[in-house]
Amino acid sequence: MNLTLRERHNEDLPVLWHWMHAQPDPEWKRWDAPYFHSAAAPKSTSLEAFTEQAQAALPTAHQRIIALDGQCIGQATR
């Protein structure tokens, strides 16, 4: 198995959407930094809206895809 950090590809977007928006109260958010919880919870975002917004955003060095054997399994930021 080969675990890498790489730039995001368009085919990664459904996986990222699933982790960030498919569930209203995912387990991972319970372990997130406490200052993220002070703001109101964002409304659910459709896959289409998420994809459109992500494709319009410029690439950033502060976000990397966690890829296992080339397949997106998550994202690391800063």
DSSP file (Angstrom, degrees, kcal/mol; ACC not computed):
  #  RESIDUE AA STRUCTURE BP1 BP2  ACC     N-H-->O    O-->H-N    N-H-->O    O-->H-N    TCO  KAPPA ALPHA  PHI   PSI    X-CA   Y-CA   Z-CA
    1    1 A M              0   0    0      0, 0.0     2,-0.5     0, 0.0    67,-0.0   0.000 360.0 360.0 360.0 145.5    0.0    0.0    0.0
    2    2 A N        -     0   0    0      2,-0.0    67,-3.4     0, 0.0     2,-0.5  -0.959 360.0-167.8-125.9 112.7    1.1    3.5   -0.8
    3    3 A L  E     +A   68   0A   0     -2,-0.5     2,-0.3    65,-0.2    65,-0.2  -0.883  20.7 163.0-102.6 125.1   -0.1    6.5    1.3
    4    4 A T  E     -A   67   0A   0     63,-2.7    63,-2.9    -2,-0.5     2,-0.4  -0.904  37.7-130.9-136.6 163.4    0.6    9.9   -0.1
    5    5 A L  E     +A   66   0A   0     -2,-0.3     2,-0.3    61,-0.2    61,-0.2  -0.971  43.1 155.5-110.1 132.8   -0.5   13.6    0.2
    6    6 A R  E     -A   65   0A   0     59,-1.9    59,-3.3    -2,-0.4     3,-0.1  -0.904  44.9 -75.3-148.0 172.8   -1.2   15.2   -3.2
    7    7 A E        -     0   0    0     -2,-0.3     2,-0.2    57,-0.2    57,-0.1  -0.327  59.1 -94.3 -68.3 157.6   -3.2   18.0   -4.9
    8    8 A R        -     0   0    0     55,-0.2     2,-0.3    -2,-0.0    -1,-0.1  -0.513  36.2-159.5 -76.3 141.2   -6.9   17.6   -5.3
    9    9 A H    >   -     0   0    0     -2,-0.2     3,-2.0    -3,-0.1     4,-0.5  -0.847  30.7-113.1-113.8 156.0   -8.4   16.1   -8.5
   10   10 A N  G >  S+     0   0    0     -2,-0.3     3,-1.3     1,-0.3    -1,-0.1   0.834 116.0  61.9 -57.8 -33.1  -11.9   16.6   -9.7
   11   11 A E  G 3  S+     0   0    0      1,-0.2     4,-0.3     2,-0.1    -1,-0.3   0.617  95.4  63.2 -71.5  -9.7  -12.6   12.9   -9.2
   12   12 A D  G X> S+     0   0    0     -3,-2.0     4,-2.1     1,-0.2     3,-0.6   0.672  80.2  85.8 -81.1 -18.8  -11.9   13.4   -5.5
   13   13 A L  H <> S+     0   0    0     -3,-1.3     4,-2.9    -4,-0.5     5,-0.2   0.844  82.8  53.2 -60.3 -41.1  -14.8   15.7   -5.0
   14   14 A P  H 3> S+     0   0    0      0, 0.0     4,-2.1     0, 0.0    -1,-0.2   0.890 111.1  48.5 -61.6 -35.7  -17.6   13.1   -4.3
   15   15 A V  H <> S+     0   0    0     -3,-0.6     4,-2.0    -4,-0.3    -2,-0.2   0.934 113.5  46.4 -67.2 -45.7  -15.5   11.5   -1.6
   16   16 A L  H  X S+     0   0    0     -4,-2.1     4,-2.2     1,-0.2     5,-0.2   0.913 111.6  51.5 -63.6 -42.7  -14.8   14.9    0.0
   17   17 A W  H  X>S+     0   0    0     -4,-2.9     4,-3.4     1,-0.2     5,-1.0   0.924 107.3  54.0 -58.4 -44.8  -18.4   15.9   -0.2
   18   18 A H  H  X5S+     0   0    0     -4,-2.1     4,-0.9    -5,-0.2     5,-0.5   0.930 112.3  42.8 -56.3 -47.9  -19.4   12.6    1.5
   19   19 A W  H  <5S+     0   0    0     -4,-2.0    -1,-0.2     1,-0.2    -2,-0.2   0.833 124.3  35.3 -69.3 -32.5  -17.1   13.2    4.4
   20   20 A M  H  <5S+     0   0    0     -4,-2.2    -2,-0.2    -5,-0.2    -1,-0.2   0.760 134.5   9.8 -95.7 -26.3  -18.1   16.9    4.8
   21   21 A H  H  <5S+     0   0    0     -4,-3.4    -3,-0.2    -5,-0.2    -2,-0.1   0.581  99.2  83.2-134.0 -13.4  -21.8   17.1    3.9
   22   22 A A  S  <<S+     0   0    0     -5,-1.0    -3,-0.1    -4,-0.9    -4,-0.1   0.827  92.9  50.6 -71.1 -30.3  -23.5   13.8    3.5
   23   23 A Q  S    S-     0   0    0     -5,-0.5    -1,-0.0     1,-0.1     0, 0.0  -0.894  73.4-144.3-110.2 137.6  -24.2   13.3    7.2
   24   24 A P  S    S+     0   0    0      0, 0.0    -1,-0.1     0, 0.0    -2,-0.0   0.834  97.2  16.8 -69.1 -31.3  -25.8   16.0    9.4
   25   25 A D  S    S-     0   0    0      5,-0.0     5,-0.0     3,-0.0     2,-0.0  -0.559  82.4-171.4-141.0  72.1  -23.7   15.3   12.5
   26   26 A P    >   -     0   0    0      0, 0.0     3,-1.0     0, 0.0     4,-0.5  -0.294  31.2-120.9 -69.8 152.0  -20.7   13.1   11.6
   27   27 A E  G >  S+     0   0    0      1,-0.2     3,-1.5     2,-0.2     4,-0.5   0.853 107.8  64.7 -57.0 -39.1  -18.5   11.6   14.3
   28   28 A W  G >  S+     0   0    0      1,-0.3     3,-1.3     2,-0.2     4,-0.3   0.804  92.1  63.1 -61.7 -28.3  -15.4   13.4   13.1
   29   29 A K  G X  S+     0   0    0     -3,-1.0     3,-0.8     1,-0.3    -1,-0.3   0.761  92.4  64.2 -68.8 -22.1  -16.9   16.8   13.9
   30   30 A R  G <  S+     0   0    0     -3,-1.5    -1,-0.3    -4,-0.5    -2,-0.2   0.714 106.8  43.7 -70.1 -19.0  -17.0   15.8   17.6
   31   31 A W  G <  S+     0   0    0     -3,-1.3    -1,-0.2    -4,-0.5    -2,-0.2   0.353  92.4 111.3-105.4   2.2  -13.2   15.7   17.5
   32   32 A D  S <  S-     0   0    0     -3,-0.8     5,-0.1    -4,-0.3    -3,-0.0  -0.255  85.6 -72.9 -73.8 164.2  -12.7   18.9   15.6
   33   33 A A    >   -     0   0    0      1,-0.1     3,-1.6     2,-0.1     4,-0.4  -0.291  42.8-125.7 -57.8 139.4  -11.2   22.1   17.1
   34   34 A P  G >  S+     0   0    0      0, 0.0     3,-1.3     0, 0.0     4,-0.4   0.794 105.0  65.3 -63.0 -28.3  -13.6   23.7   19.6
   35   35 A Y  G >  S+     0   0    0      1,-0.3     3,-0.5     2,-0.2     4,-0.4   0.706  92.6  63.1 -70.1 -16.5  -13.5   27.1   17.9
   36   36 A F  G <  S+     0   0    0     -3,-1.6     3,-0.4     1,-0.2    -1,-0.3   0.732  97.9  57.8 -73.7 -20.9  -15.1   25.6   14.8
   37   37 A H  G <  S+     0   0    0     -3,-1.3    -1,-0.2    -4,-0.4    -2,-0.2   0.566  86.3  76.7 -86.9  -9.1  -18.2   24.9   16.8
   38   38 A S  S <  S+     0   0    0     -3,-0.5    -1,-0.2    -4,-0.4     2,-0.1   0.806  84.5  73.1 -73.4 -27.5  -18.9   28.4   17.9
   39   39 A A  S    S-     0   0    0     -3,-0.4     2,-0.0    -4,-0.4     0, 0.0  -0.475 100.8 -89.3 -82.3 156.9  -20.3   29.4   14.5
   40   40 A A        -     0   0    0     -2,-0.1    -1,-0.1     1,-0.1    -2,-0.1  -0.357  52.9 -96.3 -62.6 145.0  -23.7   28.3   13.4
   41   41 A A        -     0   0    0     -4,-0.1    -1,-0.1     1,-0.1     3,-0.1  -0.415  43.3-114.9 -64.6 133.7  -23.7   25.0   11.6
   42   42 A P        -     0   0    0      0, 0.0     3,-0.1     0, 0.0    -1,-0.1  -0.348  32.8-102.2 -68.7 151.9  -23.6   25.4    7.8
   43   43 A K        -     0   0    0      1,-0.1     2,-0.0    -2,-0.0     0, 0.0  -0.330  49.4 -84.2 -68.2 155.4  -26.6   24.3    5.8
   44   44 A S        -     0   0    0     -3,-0.1     2,-0.4     1,-0.1    -1,-0.1  -0.341  44.9-146.0 -60.6 139.9  -26.3   21.0    3.9
   45   45 A T        -     0   0    0    -24,-0.1    -1,-0.1   -28,-0.1     2,-0.0  -0.926  10.7-125.8-113.3 133.0  -24.7   21.4    0.6
   46   46 A S     >  -     0   0    0     -2,-0.4     4,-2.7     1,-0.1     5,-0.2  -0.340  24.2-114.9 -71.3 158.1  -25.6   19.3   -2.5
   47   47 A L  H  > S+     0   0    0      1,-0.2     4,-2.7     2,-0.2     5,-0.2   0.895 117.5  52.7 -59.0 -40.0  -22.9   17.4   -4.3
   48   48 A E  H  > S+     0   0    0      2,-0.2     4,-2.3     1,-0.2    -1,-0.2   0.925 111.4  44.2 -64.4 -45.0  -23.5   19.6   -7.4
   49   49 A A  H  > S+     0   0    0      2,-0.2     4,-2.4     1,-0.2     5,-0.2   0.911 114.6  49.7 -65.8 -42.3  -23.1   22.9   -5.4
   50   50 A F  H  X S+     0   0    0     -4,-2.7     4,-2.6     2,-0.2    -2,-0.2   0.925 112.0  48.1 -61.0 -46.0  -20.1   21.6   -3.6
   51   51 A T  H  X S+     0   0    0     -4,-2.7     4,-2.5    -5,-0.2     5,-0.2   0.920 111.8  49.5 -62.3 -45.3  -18.5   20.4   -6.9
   52   52 A E  H  X S+     0   0    0     -4,-2.3     4,-1.3     1,-0.2    -1,-0.2   0.927 114.2  44.9 -60.7 -46.0  -19.2   23.8   -8.6
   53   53 A Q  H  X S+     0   0    0     -4,-2.4     4,-1.1     1,-0.2    -2,-0.2   0.910 114.1  49.0 -66.0 -42.7  -17.7   25.8   -5.7
   54   54 A A  H  < S+     0   0    0     -4,-2.6     3,-0.4     1,-0.2    -2,-0.2   0.892 110.2  50.6 -66.1 -40.0  -14.6   23.5   -5.4
   55   55 A Q  H  < S+     0   0    0     -4,-2.5    -1,-0.2     1,-0.2    -2,-0.2   0.794 109.8  51.6 -69.1 -27.0  -13.8   23.6   -9.1
   56   56 A A  H  < S+     0   0    0     -4,-1.3    -1,-0.2    -5,-0.2    -2,-0.2   0.706  92.8  93.1 -80.8 -20.5  -14.1   27.4   -9.1
   57   57 A A  S  < S-     0   0    0     -4,-1.1     3,-0.1    -3,-0.4    -3,-0.0  -0.466  81.4-115.4 -77.1 144.2  -11.7   27.8   -6.1
   58   58 A L        -     0   0    0     -2,-0.2    -1,-0.1     1,-0.1    -2,-0.1  -0.485  38.8 -97.4 -72.9 146.9   -8.0   28.3   -6.8
   59   59 A P        -     0   0    0      0, 0.0     2,-0.4     0, 0.0    -1,-0.1  -0.313  42.4-159.4 -61.4 149.1   -5.6   25.5   -5.6
   60   60 A T    >   -     0   0    0      3,-0.2     3,-1.1    -3,-0.1    -3,-0.0  -0.984  26.8-138.0-134.0 145.5   -4.0   26.1   -2.2
   61   61 A A  T 3  S+     0   0    0     -2,-0.4    -1,-0.1     1,-0.2    17,-0.0   0.577 100.1  71.3 -73.8  -8.8   -0.9   24.7   -0.6
   62   62 A H  T 3  S+     0   0    0     15,-0.1    16,-2.5     1,-0.1     2,-0.4   0.429  92.4  60.9 -90.1   0.6   -2.8   24.4    2.6
   63   63 A Q  E <   + B   0  77A   0     -3,-1.1     2,-0.4    14,-0.2   -55,-0.2  -0.995  60.3 172.7-130.4 130.4   -5.0   21.6    1.5
   64   64 A R  E     - B   0  76A   0     12,-2.8    12,-3.1    -2,-0.4     2,-0.4  -0.989  29.5-122.8-135.1 145.2   -3.8   18.1    0.4
   65   65 A I  E     -AB   6  75A   0    -59,-3.3   -59,-1.9    -2,-0.4     2,-0.7  -0.682  18.9-136.7 -83.1 135.8   -5.7   14.9   -0.4
   66   66 A I  E     -AB   5  74A   0      8,-2.4     7,-3.0    -2,-0.4     8,-0.9  -0.867  31.3-171.5 -90.4 116.6   -4.8   11.9    1.6
   67   67 A A  E     -AB   4  72A   0    -63,-2.9   -63,-2.7    -2,-0.7     2,-0.6  -0.938  19.3-161.1-119.3 132.1   -4.5    9.1   -1.1
   68   68 A L  E >  S-AB   3  71A   0      3,-2.6     3,-1.8    -2,-0.4   -65,-0.2  -0.953  87.6 -17.9-110.3 114.9   -4.2    5.4   -0.5
   69   69 A D  T 3  S-     0   0    0    -67,-3.4    -1,-0.2    -2,-0.6   -66,-0.1   0.876 131.0 -52.8  52.5  39.8   -2.9    3.7   -3.6
   70   70 A G  T 3  S+     0   0    0    -68,-0.5     2,-0.4     1,-0.2    -1,-0.3   0.244 114.0 117.3  86.6 -12.9   -4.0    6.8   -5.6
   71   71 A Q  E <  S-B   68   0A   0     -3,-1.8    -3,-2.6     1,-0.1    -1,-0.2  -0.747  70.5-114.2 -94.4 133.9   -7.6    6.8   -4.2
   72   72 A C  E     +B   67   0A   0     -2,-0.4    -5,-0.2    -5,-0.2     3,-0.1  -0.454  41.3 162.4 -64.1 126.2   -8.8    9.8   -2.2
   73   73 A I  E     -     0   0A   0     -7,-3.0     2,-0.3     1,-0.4    -6,-0.2   0.361  64.3 -37.8-123.2  -1.1   -9.6    8.7    1.4
   74   74 A G  E     -B   66   0A   0     -8,-0.9    -8,-2.4     2,-0.0    -1,-0.4  -0.986  58.4 -96.8 168.1-169.9   -9.6   12.1    3.0
   75   75 A Q  E     -B   65   0A   0     -2,-0.3     2,-0.4   -10,-0.3   -10,-0.2  -0.998  16.4-155.0-141.7 141.7   -8.1   15.6    3.2
   76   76 A A  E     -B   64   0A   0    -12,-3.1   -12,-2.8    -2,-0.3     2,-0.4  -0.954  12.4-164.9-115.2 138.6   -5.5   17.3    5.4
   77   77 A T  E      B   63   0A   0     -2,-0.4   -14,-0.2   -14,-0.2   -15,-0.1  -0.978 360.0 360.0-126.3 139.7   -5.5   21.1    5.9
   78   78 A R              0   0    0    -16,-2.5   -15,-0.1    -2,-0.4   -16,-0.1   0.493 360.0 360.0  37.5 360.0   -2.7   23.2    7.3
